[in-house]
Amino acid sequence: MKILYVSDLDGTLLNMNQELNLSTIEKLNNLIEKGINFTISTGRGDSIRTILKDVNFKLPVMILNGTLNYDFAKKEYVNAKPIPTEKVLELMNKLGNFNTKTFEIQTIVDNKLSRFGITNWNKSSKVLAINLLFAEERKEELSNILNKIQGINFFIHRKVYSNGECFCDIILENVSKASRLKELKKRYGFDKVISFGDSENDLPLAEVSDEFYAVDNGSEMVKEKATAVIESCYDDGVANFILKNNNTIWR
């Protein structure tokens, strides 16, 4: 059986210093060298090139919640799914009175990802995502605004490394971690998908995976929906699970 292992990054594979444990890097590279199919699905963008540079990926990494892939071997972004410019302008208009701590627009031009504020983005670029950071008590207010806008998909989740704040990731309609994972599964002919996560924005992975595991430091909601709970991100939970899951194959 051809199995694909897919992990979220923040709070799942990365420790709370937003880094990979050296032991995780070593274990993952050994697993990949032995033929294990492993990749990442994350809301992060260009920062993955630095954070994951020491992992020898053979498969594309899925970034910005499914809007884009990054090929480490070719060092290029592929298969972008941008938001139309007119929809970006509509979002700016509708969110004009919603007070956020940050309002970032992530774009791609000539294989380069860039971040802009609401006033200085390059309107000739392809907008992949709009990212908001705001106070958690305003979740319902923001959801009510965005639910009235057609042609987009959005995910609201608590900020992993800080209390009392939430992220909102706005992307193209019908694009998600789930849709991108389904494409990857079909393209490479995987028979089974096992995924890992810690927060609400990882639940789309659970929907299209045969098994979904929550790390011990994850949210209670995610743990309740998981196949089981594994060791935390501090303790190489994902890498250790994959090792144990394949011990019988290598004996």
C-alpha positions in Angstrom: 0.0 0.0 0.0 1.3 3.4 -1.0 0.9 5.7 2.0 1.3 9.5 2.2 2.1 11.2 5.5 1.1 14.9 5.7 1.9 17.2 8.6 0.8 20.7 9.6 3.7 22.9 10.7 3.0 25.4 13.5 2.1 23.6 16.8 2.4 20.2 15.1 5.8 19.7 13.6 7.5 22.9 14.8 8.2 23.4 18.5 7.1 26.5 20.3 10.2 28.4 19.2 8.8 28.0 15.7 11.7 25.6 14.8 12.2 22.0 13.9 13.8 20.0 16.6 17.2 18.7 15.3 16.0 15.2 16.3 12.9 15.7 14.1 15.0 16.7 11.1 17.2 13.6 11.5 14.3 11.3 11.9 12.4 12.7 8.9 15.4 12.6 6.6 16.0 9.0 7.5 12.4 8.1 6.9 12.4 9.9 3.5 15.7 8.2 2.5 14.1 4.8 3.3 11.2 5.6 0.9 8.5 7.1 3.2 6.3 9.6 1.4 6.2 12.7 3.6 5.1 16.3 3.0 3.7 19.4 4.7 0.4 21.2 4.5 0.6 24.7 6.1 -0.9 28.2 6.2 2.7 29.6 6.0 4.1 31.0 2.9 7.7 31.9 1.9 9.1 31.3 5.4 8.9 27.5 4.7 12.0 27.8 2.5 14.1 28.7 5.6 12.3 26.7 8.2 12.3 23.4 6.2 15.6 23.9 4.3 17.3 21.0 6.2 14.6 18.4 5.3 15.2 16.5 2.1 11.7 16.6 0.6 11.0 14.6 -2.5 7.3 15.7 -2.8 5.9 19.2 -3.2 5.1 21.0 0.0 1.5 22.5 0.2 1.5 26.1 1.5 -0.8 29.0 2.1 -3.7 26.7 3.0 -3.7 25.0 -0.4 -3.2 28.0 -2.7 0.2 27.0 -3.8 2.9 24.2 -3.8 6.6 24.6 -3.3 9.1 22.2 -5.0 12.3 22.1 -3.0 14.2 20.2 -5.6 13.4 22.8 -8.4 13.3 25.7 -5.9 10.1 27.0 -7.4 6.4 27.7 -6.6 3.9 25.8 -8.7 0.2 25.6 -9.4 -0.9 28.9 -7.9 -4.6 29.6 -7.3 -5.0 33.3 -6.9 -8.0 35.4 -5.8 -9.3 37.7 -8.7 -8.3 41.3 -8.3 -12.0 42.5 -8.3 -12.7 40.1 -5.3 -9.6 41.5 -3.4 -11.0 45.0 -3.9 -14.4 43.9 -2.7 -12.8 42.4 0.4 -10.9 45.6 1.2 -14.1 47.6 0.9 -16.1 45.3 3.1 -13.3 45.0 5.7 -12.6 48.7 5.8 -14.3 49.3 9.1 -13.1 46.1 10.8 -10.2 47.0 13.1 -7.3 44.5 12.7 -3.9 44.3 14.3 -2.4 43.3 10.9 -3.8 43.2 7.4 -1.4 41.4 5.0 -1.8 40.6 1.3 0.3 37.8 0.0 1.2 37.9 -3.7 3.3 36.1 -6.2 5.2 37.6 -9.2 7.9 35.8 -11.2 8.3 32.9 -8.6 8.6 35.4 -5.7 6.2 35.6 -2.8 5.8 39.1 -1.2 3.7 40.6 1.6 2.0 43.9 1.4 -0.2 46.1 3.5 -3.6 47.3 2.5 -2.3 50.5 1.0 0.8 49.4 -1.0 0.1 46.1 -2.7 1.0 45.6 -6.3 -2.3 45.4 -8.2 -0.6 43.6 -11.2 0.4 40.7 -9.0 -1.5 37.6 -8.3 -3.1 37.7 -4.8 -2.9 34.3 -3.1 -4.2 35.1 0.4 -5.2 37.8 2.7 -4.2 37.3 6.3 -5.7 39.1 9.3 -4.7 39.2 12.9 -7.3 40.3 15.4 -8.7 40.0 18.9 -10.3 36.6 19.5 -13.6 38.1 20.9 -14.3 39.5 17.4 -14.5 36.1 15.7 -18.2 36.1 15.2 -18.2 39.7 13.9 -15.6 38.8 11.2 -17.3 35.6 10.3 -20.6 37.5 9.7 -18.9 39.9 7.3 -17.0 37.2 5.3 -20.0 34.9 5.0 -21.7 37.5 2.9 -18.9 37.6 0.4 -19.1 35.1 -2.5 -16.1 33.6 -4.2 -13.9 33.2 -1.2 -13.0 30.6 1.4 -11.7 31.6 4.9 -10.4 30.0 8.0 -10.4 31.5 11.5 -8.1 29.9 14.1 -6.4 30.9 17.3 -2.8 32.0 17.0 -0.6 29.1 18.2 2.1 31.2 19.8 0.0 33.8 21.6 -3.1 34.0 23.7 -6.1 36.1 23.0 -5.5 36.6 19.2 -6.8 34.9 16.1 -5.7 34.6 12.5 -8.1 34.7 9.6 -6.8 33.3 6.3 -8.8 34.3 3.2 -8.3 32.5 0.0 -10.0 31.5 -3.3 -13.4 29.7 -3.1 -13.1 25.9 -3.2 -9.4 26.0 -2.3 -8.3 24.5 1.0 -5.8 22.2 2.6 -8.2 19.4 1.7 -8.6 20.2 -2.0 -4.8 20.5 -2.4 -4.2 17.2 -0.6 -6.8 15.4 -2.8 -4.9 16.7 -5.9 -1.6 15.5 -4.6 -3.1 12.1 -3.7 -4.5 11.6 -7.2 -1.4 12.9 -8.9 1.0 10.4 -7.2 -1.5 7.6 -6.8 -1.4 7.2 -3.1 -3.7 4.5 -1.6 -3.9 6.0 1.9 -3.3 9.3 3.6 -2.3 9.8 7.3 -2.2 13.4 8.5 -1.3 15.3 11.6 -2.5 18.6 13.1 -3.1 20.7 16.2 -5.7 23.4 15.4 -9.0 24.0 13.8 -7.5 25.0 10.4 -6.1 21.4 10.2 -9.6 19.8 10.3 -9.9 20.0 6.4 -7.0 17.5 6.4 -8.9 15.2 8.6 -11.9 15.2 6.2 -9.8 13.8 3.3 -7.4 11.5 5.3 -7.9 7.9 6.2 -6.4 8.6 9.6 -5.9 11.9 11.3 -3.8 12.3 14.5 -3.7 15.3 16.9 -0.5 16.2 18.7 -0.9 16.2 22.5 -0.4 20.0 22.7 -3.3 20.5 20.2 -6.7 22.0 20.9 -9.4 19.9 22.6 -11.7 20.2 19.5 -9.1 18.7 17.2 -8.3 15.9 19.7 -12.0 15.0 19.8 -12.1 14.6 16.0 -8.8 12.8 15.7 -8.2 9.1 15.2 -6.0 9.3 18.3 -3.7 11.6 20.1 0.1 11.3 19.7 3.1 12.8 21.4 3.5 16.6 21.4 5.4 18.9 19.0 8.0 19.2 21.7 8.7 15.5 21.7 8.9 14.7 17.9 5.4 13.4 18.0 4.9 13.2 14.2 8.3 11.7 13.4 8.0 9.2 16.2 4.6 8.1 15.0 5.8 7.5 11.5 8.8 5.6 12.8 6.7 3.3 14.9 4.2 2.8 12.1 6.9 1.5 9.8 9.0 -0.5 12.2 7.4 -3.8 11.2 8.1 -3.1 7.5 11.8 -2.6 8.1 12.4 -5.5 10.4 
